[in-house]
């Protein structure tokens, strides 16, 4: 295992938190979709697929990359919910 500086560890954690917040921001669109104000389903679909790729990448690295995994699992879930609720 290579040594990482404290600054890089902090940056990784901050980036993970920001990624999670980015996907949590889908919640208002999900609520709008459920209320009949449908958004475009393309962006959340692409985000979900992107997050699947990053999660698989982080999981199957020689040493699992937990910040990448944790940052992208919410994108899979919330991207899927946003996509499916945007279909009308």
KEROKE-720877 format. One record per residue: residue in one letter; x, y, z of N, C-alpha, C in turn. Coordinates in nm, 2 decimals, decimal comma. Atoms other than C-alpha are relative to their C-alpha. Layout:
<gulos>
("A"; (X; Y; Z); (X; Y; Z); (X; Y; Z)) ...
</gulos>
This chain:
<gulos>
("X"; (0,08; -0,12; 0,00); (0,00; 0,00; 0,00); (0,09; 0,12; 0,00)) ("X"; (-0,08; -0,12; 0,00); (0,14; 0,33; -0,09); (-0,05; 0,10; 0,10)) ("X"; (0,03; -0,11; -0,10); (0,15; 0,62; 0,16); (-0,06; 0,11; -0,08)) ("X"; (0,06; -0,12; 0,05); (-0,08; 0,90; 0,09); (0,01; 0,11; 0,10)) ("X"; (-0,01; -0,12; -0,09); (-0,04; 1,25; 0,23); (-0,13; 0,03; 0,06)) ("X"; (0,12; -0,04; -0,07); (-0,29; 1,38; 0,48); (-0,08; 0,09; -0,09)) ("X"; (0,08; -0,09; 0,08); (-0,39; 1,65; 0,23); (-0,07; -0,08; -0,11)) ("X"; (0,07; 0,08; 0,10); (-0,47; 1,39; -0,04); (-0,12; -0,08; 0,06)) ("X"; (0,11; 0,07; -0,07); (-0,68; 1,19; 0,21); (-0,12; 0,10; 0,03)) ("X"; (0,10; -0,10; -0,03); (-0,87; 1,51; 0,31); (-0,07; 0,03; -0,13)) ("X"; (0,05; -0,03; 0,13); (-0,92; 1,59; -0,06); (-0,09; -0,11; -0,05)) ("X"; (0,09; 0,12; 0,04); (-1,06; 1,24; -0,13); (-0,13; 0,00; 0,08)) ("X"; (0,13; -0,01; -0,08); (-1,31; 1,27; 0,16); (-0,09; 0,11; -0,04)) ("X"; (0,08; -0,11; 0,04); (-1,42; 1,61; 0,05); (-0,06; -0,02; -0,13)) ("X"; (0,05; 0,03; 0,13); (-1,46; 1,50; -0,31); (-0,12; -0,10; 0,01)) ("X"; (0,11; 0,10; -0,02); (-1,67; 1,20; -0,19); (-0,12; 0,07; 0,06)) ("X"; (0,11; -0,08; -0,06); (-1,89; 1,43; 0,02); (-0,07; 0,08; -0,11)) ("X"; (0,06; -0,08; 0,11); (-1,94; 1,66; -0,28); (-0,08; -0,08; -0,10)) ("X"; (0,07; 0,09; 0,10); (-2,03; 1,37; -0,51); (-0,13; -0,04; 0,06)) ("X"; (0,12; 0,04; -0,07); (-2,29; 1,25; -0,26); (-0,10; 0,11; 0,00)) ("X"; (0,09; -0,12; 0,00); (-2,44; 1,60; -0,23); (-0,05; 0,03; -0,14)) ("X"; (0,04; -0,02; 0,14); (-2,45; 1,63; -0,61); (-0,12; -0,10; -0,03)) ("X"; (0,11; 0,10; 0,03); (-2,67; 1,31; -0,63); (-0,12; 0,02; 0,09)) ("X"; (0,11; -0,03; -0,09); (-2,88; 1,41; -0,33); (-0,08; 0,12; -0,06)) ("X"; (0,07; -0,11; 0,06); (-2,97; 1,72; -0,53); (-0,10; -0,04; -0,10)) ("X"; (0,10; 0,06; 0,08); (-3,18; 1,49; -0,75); (-0,14; -0,01; 0,07)) ("X"; (0,12; 0,02; -0,08); (-3,44; 1,47; -0,47); (-0,11; 0,10; -0,04)) ("X"; (0,11; -0,09; 0,05); (-3,63; 1,79; -0,58); (-0,05; -0,04; -0,13)) ("X"; (0,05; 0,04; 0,13); (-3,64; 1,66; -0,93); (-0,09; -0,12; 0,01)) ("X"; (0,09; 0,12; -0,02); (-3,78; 1,33; -0,81); (-0,13; 0,04; 0,05)) ("X"; (0,13; -0,05; -0,05); (-4,05; 1,51; -0,62); (-0,08; 0,07; -0,11)) ("X"; (0,07; -0,06; 0,11); (-4,13; 1,72; -0,92); (-0,06; -0,10; -0,10)) ("X"; (0,05; 0,10; 0,09); (-4,15; 1,41; -1,14); (-0,12; -0,07; 0,06)) ("X"; (0,11; 0,07; -0,06); (-4,38; 1,24; -0,89); (-0,13; 0,09; 0,00)) ("X"; (0,11; -0,10; 0,01); (-4,60; 1,56; -0,90); (-0,05; 0,03; -0,14)) ("X"; (0,04; -0,02; 0,14); (-4,63; 1,54; -1,28); (0,08; 0,10; -0,08)) ("X"; (-0,08; -0,09; 0,07); (-4,37; 1,80; -1,36); (0,13; -0,07; -0,04)) ("X"; (-0,11; 0,09; 0,04); (-4,14; 1,56; -1,55); (0,12; 0,08; -0,05)) ("X"; (-0,12; -0,05; 0,06); (-3,78; 1,64; -1,61); (0,05; -0,09; -0,11)) ("X"; (-0,06; 0,08; 0,10); (-3,56; 1,51; -1,88); (0,07; -0,12; 0,06)) ("X"; (-0,06; 0,12; -0,07); (-3,46; 1,15; -1,80); (0,14; -0,04; -0,05)) ("X"; (-0,12; 0,03; 0,06); (-3,14; 1,15; -2,01); (0,12; 0,02; 0,10)) ("X"; (-0,11; -0,03; -0,09); (-2,90; 1,32; -1,76); (0,01; -0,10; 0,12)) ("X"; (-0,01; 0,09; -0,11); (-2,99; 1,10; -1,46); (0,04; -0,14; -0,05)) ("X"; (-0,04; 0,13; 0,05); (-2,96; 0,79; -1,68); (0,15; -0,01; -0,02)) ("X"; (-0,15; 0,00; 0,02); (-2,61; 0,88; -1,79); (0,07; 0,01; 0,13)) ("X"; (-0,07; 0,00; -0,13); (-2,51; 0,97; -1,44); (-0,01; -0,13; 0,07)) ("X"; (0,01; 0,13; -0,06); (-2,64; 0,64; -1,31); (0,10; -0,10; -0,07)) ("X"; (-0,09; 0,09; 0,07); (-2,44; 0,45; -1,58); (0,14; 0,03; 0,04)) ("X"; (-0,14; -0,05; -0,04); (-2,13; 0,66; -1,50); (0,03; -0,05; 0,14)) ("X"; (-0,02; 0,04; -0,14); (-2,17; 0,58; -1,13); (0,02; -0,15; 0,01)) ("X"; (-0,02; 0,14; 0,00); (-2,20; 0,21; -1,20); (0,14; -0,04; -0,04)) ("X"; (-0,13; 0,03; 0,05); (-1,88; 0,21; -1,40); (0,11; 0,04; 0,11)) ("X"; (-0,10; -0,04; -0,11); (-1,69; 0,40; -1,12); (-0,01; -0,09; 0,12)) ("X"; (0,01; 0,09; -0,11); (-1,83; 0,18; -0,85); (0,07; -0,14; -0,03)) ("X"; (-0,07; 0,13; 0,03); (-1,72; -0,14; -1,03); (0,15; 0,02; -0,01)) ("X"; (-0,15; -0,03; 0,01); (-1,38; 0,02; -1,10); (0,06; 0,00; 0,14)) ("X"; (-0,05; -0,01; -0,14); (-1,34; 0,11; -0,73); (0,00; -0,13; 0,07)) ("X"; (0,02; 0,13; -0,07); (-1,46; -0,23; -0,62); (0,11; -0,10; -0,04)) ("X"; (-0,09; 0,11; 0,05); (-1,23; -0,44; -0,84); (0,14; 0,05; -0,02)) ("X"; (-0,14; -0,03; 0,00); (-0,91; -0,24; -0,81); (0,07; -0,09; 0,10)) ("X"; (-0,08; 0,09; -0,08); (-0,63; -0,44; -0,65); (-0,02; 0,03; 0,15)) ("X"; (0,04; -0,04; -0,13); (-0,69; -0,24; -0,33); (-0,13; 0,08; -0,02)) ("X"; (0,13; -0,07; 0,02); (-1,06; -0,14; -0,31); (0,02; 0,15; 0,03)) ("X"; (-0,01; -0,15; -0,01); (-1,10; 0,24; -0,35); (-0,14; 0,04; 0,06)) ("X"; (0,13; -0,03; -0,07); (-1,37; 0,30; -0,09); (-0,05; 0,14; -0,02)) ("X"; (0,06; -0,13; 0,03); (-1,40; 0,68; -0,15); (-0,07; 0,00; -0,13)) ("X"; (0,07; 0,01; 0,13); (-1,49; 0,61; -0,51); (-0,13; -0,07; 0,01)) ("X"; (0,12; 0,08; -0,02); (-1,73; 0,34; -0,41); (-0,11; 0,08; 0,07)) ("X"; (0,09; -0,07; -0,08); (-1,90; 0,55; -0,14); (-0,06; 0,12; -0,07)) ("X"; (0,04; -0,13; 0,07); (-1,92; 0,86; -0,36); (-0,10; -0,03; -0,12)) ("X"; (0,08; 0,03; 0,12); (-2,09; 0,67; -0,65); (-0,12; -0,08; 0,02)) ("X"; (0,12; 0,08; -0,03); (-2,34; 0,44; -0,49); (-0,13; 0,08; 0,01)) ("X"; (0,13; -0,08; 0,00); (-2,59; 0,72; -0,41); (-0,04; 0,05; -0,14)) ("X"; (0,03; -0,04; 0,14); (-2,56; 0,82; -0,78); (-0,07; -0,11; -0,07)) ("X"; (0,07; 0,11; 0,06); (-2,67; 0,48; -0,89); (-0,14; 0,00; 0,05)) ("X"; (0,14; 0,01; -0,05); (-2,97; 0,48; -0,66); (-0,08; 0,12; -0,04)) ("X"; (0,08; -0,12; 0,03); (-3,08; 0,84; -0,70); (-0,01; 0,03; -0,15)) ("X"; (0,01; -0,02; 0,15); (-3,00; 0,85; -1,07); (-0,11; -0,09; -0,05)) ("X"; (0,11; 0,09; 0,05); (-3,22; 0,54; -1,12); (-0,14; 0,05; 0,04)) ("X"; (0,13; -0,05; -0,04); (-3,50; 0,68; -0,92); (-0,04; 0,12; -0,08)) ("X"; (0,03; -0,11; 0,08); (-3,48; 1,01; -1,10); (-0,04; -0,03; -0,14)) ("X"; (0,03; 0,04; 0,14); (-3,47; 0,84; -1,44); (-0,14; -0,06; -0,01)) ("X"; (0,12; 0,07; 0,01); (-3,76; 0,61; -1,37); (-0,12; 0,09; 0,03)) ("X"; (0,11; -0,09; -0,03); (-3,98; 0,88; -1,22); (-0,02; 0,11; -0,11)) ("X"; (0,01; -0,10; 0,11); (-3,91; 1,11; -1,52); (-0,07; -0,06; -0,12)) ("X"; (0,07; 0,06; 0,11); (-4,06; 0,86; -1,76); (-0,15; 0,02; 0,01)) ("X"; (0,15; -0,02; -0,01); (-4,42; 0,94; -1,84); (-0,06; -0,05; -0,13)) 
</gulos>
